[in-house]
């Protein structure tokens, strides 16, 4: 399943894909962003069907 969103569209946060809901994903990523004081980050992560894994964080230093 691929999630396609348009800004402003309602999102079903209870829908689950392999046991992961969008709400779970959002909370996981927010916890990382909060830990790094809301820095702009490129976050490499995965879901193994049971838990989230964070592999790598890189600061985003240039915007185009």
C-alpha positions in Angstrom: 0.0 0.0 0.0 1.3 3.5 -0.9 0.0 6.5 0.9 -0.7 9.5 -1.3 -1.7 12.7 0.4 -2.6 16.1 -0.7 -2.1 18.9 1.9 -5.5 19.6 3.5 -7.0 16.2 2.8 -8.3 14.3 5.9 -6.1 11.4 6.8 -7.4 8.1 8.3 -4.9 7.7 11.2 -6.4 4.5 12.3 -5.9 2.6 9.1 -3.2 0.0 9.6 -0.6 -1.5 7.2 1.3 -4.5 8.5 0.4 -3.5 12.1 1.6 0.1 11.7 -0.9 3.0 11.7 -0.1 6.5 10.4 -0.6 7.7 14.0 2.2 5.3 15.2 4.5 6.5 12.5 3.8 10.1 13.2 4.5 9.6 16.9 7.7 7.8 16.3 9.0 10.5 13.9 7.9 13.3 16.2 9.8 11.7 19.1 13.0 11.8 17.0 12.4 15.4 15.9 11.7 16.5 19.5 14.9 14.8 20.7 16.9 16.9 18.2 15.2 20.1 19.1 13.0 20.3 16.0 16.0 20.5 13.6 15.3 19.9 10.0 16.3 16.3 9.5 16.4 13.6 6.8 15.3 10.6 8.8 16.1 7.1 7.5 13.7 4.6 9.3 12.0 1.3 8.9 9.1 -0.8 10.4 9.8 -4.5 10.8 6.2 -5.4 11.6 6.7 -5.1 15.3 8.8 -2.0 16.0 10.3 1.1 14.4 14.0 1.4 13.7 15.9 4.6 13.1 19.0 3.9 11.0 20.4 7.3 10.3 19.7 11.1 10.7 21.2 13.8 8.5 20.7 17.5 8.9 19.1 19.2 6.0 21.4 22.1 5.4 20.2 23.4 2.0 16.7 24.2 0.8 15.8 24.7 -2.8 
